[in-house]
Structures are given as C-alpha cells and as structure tokens.
Amino acid sequence: MDLHALLDRIYRELLPSAGSGKVADYIPALAAVDPRRFGLAYAGVDGAYVGAGDCLEPFSIQSISKIFSLSLVLAREGEAIWARVGREPSGTAFNSLVQLEQERGIPRNPFINAGALVVTDRLHALSGAAREALRDFLRTESGNPGVDFDAGVAASEAEHGHRNAALAHFLAAYGNMECPVEQVLEQYFWQCSLRMSCADLARAGLFLARHGLRADGTRLFSASEAKRVNAVMLTCGTYDAAGEFAYRVGLPSKSGVGGGILAVLPNRGCLCVWSPGLDPKGNSVLGVEVLDRFTTATGWSVF
C-alpha cells in the first residue's frame, strides 16, 4: 500500500471542498480560524509517517484531549472511573443537560462534556495538576516538546463556558465531583485549549494502536484496557453521530470542535485529519470524508 500516494490523492481530491461546514463560532477564539485550512497525517507503529497539506500546523484539539485524559486516569487506577461515568452512546448533544439530570449525575460516557468533566476531576485529584499531567504526556508521546496550551482559547472558553459550568454544578449536586467545581472547570478549559498538529496527534495516539505500549516501549496500561478505550471511541467518539461514523469509517475515532479527528488503526497506526468546518453534529466535514475514503481504499477498518 503506497500510503503517500493515497493520502496525497485524497488530499488533492478534497482540497477544492476545503471550507465546507461551519466553524465552531460559539467559542469566539475558534470562530477566527480560517475554515479553508486542511491537513492530514498518518503515523505507523513501524515508524512510518506520511503527511499532506497543513499537517504541521497546530490547532486547538478540543475534545480529542478527552482520549488522553481518560487514558491517564485508567493508567493510574484502572477501572474505578467507570463507577462514575458510563460507556454508552449518548444519542444527545455533547453538552446536553437533560440527560445528566435524568440519569442522576452519571454521564452517559467519558467523551460528552459531562463525562469529560468527571474524568478531568479525577485526573486532577490523582495528579494535583490535570492540565500539566496531560500536556507532559502529550509532549512525550508526540515527540514534540513544544506542545502547549493556547491561553486565548482557554480564556474564550472560560468566558463563554456557562453550559459547562452548569454541567459541573449538576455533577457536584449529585456527589459526582471530588475537587472544587471552579478548579475542575479551569483545568478542563485549559485541557481543551491544547494546540497540536495532525502529525503530533497521529504520533501521540500510537499507544492505542500498539495495545497500550508507549513511545519509549514501556506499558501505559494493559492490552485489554487499550481495547476498551478503542471500543468507547468507536461507539461514543464522534458525539451523537457515532453510529453513522462507524457505518462510514469503521475505526475508533475522536473528534473535536476545533476541526480535528484522530482515528486509531489497531496494529497499524493512527490517522489524524484537520479541517475546521463542522457538520451539524460537531464533526469535521472533510475529516469524515477523508476517513471514509481512506478506509474504503485500504480496507483497513475494525470490521
């Protein structure tokens, strides 16, 4: 399989459509991003790397960060987090308040905002500094010591994060928050503001393709735990469009409203796509199309 030729062809075919969709304008700092930016990168477990377009341009990873915070919590204390957050698709918007109230403070999964707040809360309790623990992990796994936060995005999210604050207070009201709400929200906003390129993210996610093995060959967690993270990504990683995404792409993936999607190909590698224009569910329009075309051309999916 000539991945360089394949990714280059997909990139060239879709480049005229760059700008499709709508940027996440409810976060002002994201609304200013040029919707025509478009990049993709593949990193293999064998050390292979292929990139195209704006693959080296850092962008706000937003909810893609939730994969890594969940992985750090699982690595530190195993399965305990699942007593506080479920593993089922939500079927509702990622920032829904209704479902959280109906289910008495137990978020449906760790990738909707309420679930991610619970995970961030636990990581903060375990590490004393959730955002720094996450940043340092991503620097190591990506091989890029320059991975860092975007203070402007973090401030923009905090200023306009009323719904996330409501979710956090709901969680606290049901006893599903250990740390002070204000601390958890601050950590969460900074976590989502991390800036990484497609190349960085593709490399950082390889521990999931390697069944729990980190970049240095040490084990983050067991192969069974890696399988479970991948399973939750497949069923819950693309908001309330996870079923359609699994139908079209067939890979464990996590999207973010910054326009990125990170997909894991177990035993092979990771593919990351960035295009800021989103569909109504919050997933990158071109990102989904790239992954659909890639898995169709290669036959590489989990099915």
N, C-alpha and C positions, 0 to 999 in steps of 0.2 A: 504494500500500500504506500504510494507516494503521497504522504500527508502534506508536504509542502505544496505540491501541485493542487491537491484537493482544496486546502484552505485558501490558497490564492484564487482558485476558480470561484469558490463560494463567495469570497470577499468581492471579487470583481463583478459577479452577477448581481449582488445585492447593494453594491455601493450607490447606484442611482436611486435606491429607495431610502438611503440614509436621511434621517429627518422625519421618517414616518412615526406616528404616535404622538404622544403629548408628554412633555417633561413634567416632573413632579412639582407643580407650581405652588402646592400648599406648603412647601418648605422654600422660602424665598431664595436661599443660597443655591438650591438646586435648580430653581427656575432660570437662573442666569447661565446655565451650561448650554453650550452650542449643541442643538439637537442633531446636527449632522456628523458629530464625532462617531467613529465606528472602528472597533478593533477586535481582534480575536487572537488567542494564543493557546497552543497545546503543549503540555509538558508530559513526558512519558516516564514511567517507572524505570525505564532503561537509560534515562538521561537525555533522551531526545527532546528537542524543542523546536517549535515552528510558530511564527507569528506573522500577522498581516495587519495593515492599517495602523490605527492608533493603539497598538498593543502595548506600548511602553508608556502611555500617557496615564498618570494616576487619576483616579476618580473616587468619588465617595462610595464606599462599598455598602453602606447602609445595612440592610437585613442579611446580607451574605455573612456578616460578622457573627450571626447567631449560630452558624455551624461550629465555629471555633470556640465560642464561649461555652456551648453545650459540651463540646469535646473535652475542654479543660475541666469542667465540673465532673464529668464521668471519669476522667483520668485520676482525679483526686479522691473521689469517694464512691465510685461505682454507681450502683443502681438507685441510690437513695433519692435522687432528684425526681424519680418517677412517682413518688408518693405525693408530689406537689404539682405535677403537670402531666397531662395525658399524652397520648401518642396517636390520636385520631385526627383525620382531616376536619377542618372547621366548617366548611360549607358556607361560611360568612366572611365578611371583610376582615382583613388582618387587624384592624383597630376597633372591632366590634365590642361594644359594652354589653349588649343584650345577652349574648351567650354566657359571658362571665357571671352575670347576676343569676341567670337561670341555673347554672351549674355550681353555684355557691363557692365561687372563688377558686375553682380548679380550672386553669386554662386548658383548652382542648389539646394543644400541642406546643412545643417549645419554639416554634417559628412564627406564630402570630405574636403580636406585640405583648399581650398579657403574659404569655408563656415565656417570652424572652426576658421580660422584667423579672420573673421568678428566677430564671437561670442567672441573670446578672446579679440579683440579690444574693444568691447562694455563692457565686464566684467571689463576690465582694466579701462575704463573710469568711470564706475559706482563705482568701489571699490578702485581704486588707486593702487591696487596690486593684479592682477588677480590670479597669481600663489599661493599667500598666502591665498586668499579667497577660492580657490579650495581645497588646501591642508587641511585647517582647517575644511572645510565642510566634507571632506572625513574622516578625523580623527574622527569627531563626529559621523557620520553615521555608520562607520565601528566598532566603539568602540575601535579602536586601535590608541593610541596617538603617536605611533612610525611610522605611515605612513609618508613618506618623499620623497624628490627628490633624484635622482641619478646624482650627479654632472658630473660623467664621461659620462653618456648617453647624458645629456644636452649639454656638450661640443662637443661630437661627432656629434650630430645633427646640432649644430650651424656651425661646421667646414664644414659639407657636406650638408648644407641646402640651396644650391643655387636655387633649383627649388621652394622651399617655399618662398625664398626671392623674386623670380620673381613673384610669385602669389601675394605676399603682395604689391609689387610695381604696379602691374596691378590694384589691388583693389584701391590703392591710386590714380592712374591716372584717375580712373573713379569716384573719390569722395566717395568711399565706405570704408574709413578708417578715424577714428577720431584722434587716437593717432599717434605719430611718428612711422614709419614703424619699425625702429630698436627696439623700445620698445615692440611692438607687437610681433615681431619675438622672442625676448628674452623670453617674457612671455610664448609664445607658446611652445618653445623648452623645457623650464623647466616643463611646464604642462605635456607634453608627457613623460617626464622622471620619473614621479611619480612611485614609487615601491609599489605594494600591492600584497597580496596573493589571491588565489581563495577565501579563507574564508573571507578576508577583503572585496573583491569586491561583493561577494554574499550578505553580510550584508549591504554594502553601497547602493546597488541598491534597497533595500526593499521599499523605499518610492514610487517607481513606481509601485510595486505590491500592495501597500496599498493606491493607488489612491491619492498620494500627502502627506500622513502623514509621518512625520519624526520619527526617533527612539525614541525621547522623547515624542511623541504624539502630538506635535504641527504641524501645517499645513505649508508645504513649498509653495504649490500652490494648486489650485482647482483640483477636480477630473477630470474636463474637460481638464485642461492643462496636467495632467498626461496622460490622454488618448491620447492627441495629441503627446506628446513625444514618447509614446509607438508606435503610428502609424508611426511616421517618422523613428523610429528604425526598424520597420518591413520592410518598403519599401526602406530604404536607409542605414541601419546599417552595411551591410557586403559588402561595396564597390560596384563594378559593378557585383556582383554575388547575389544581393539581391533577385531576382526572384527565382533562383534555391534554395537559402537558405530557403525562405518562403515555397517553394514546399516540401522540405525535412523535415524541422523542424517546421515551423508554429508558431514561437514565436518572439516577439520583441527582438532584439539582437543587440549588438555592438561588433565588433571585433577590434583587434589591431595587428599591425605587430610584437609586442612582443610575439605573440602566444596565447593571451587570447581571450576568447569570453564570454561576460556576457549576459545571457538570462533572461527575465522577464516573470514570470508566474502570470498574474494578479489574485489577491485574494489568491494566494498560496505562492509564494516566488520567489527566484532567484537562478539560477544555473550558476556557473562560471567554465569554463574549461581552462586549460593552457597546451599547447604543442607547443613548438617554431617552429616546422616545418610547413611552409606555402604552400598553393597551389598557382597556378599562379595568382590568384586574390588577394592574400594577407591575406587569411583566414586560420586559423589553420586547418590542415588536420584532425587530431584526434579530435579537438574541434567540428568540424561539424559532424563527425561520432558519437561522444558521444551524442550530442543533438538530432540527428536523432534517435538513438536507444532509448534514454530516452523518447522522445515524442511518439514513436511507442509503447513502452512498457506500458506507463502510460495512453495514450490517452489525455494527458494534452497539448493542444495547444489552440490557439485562434479561431480555425476553428471547 
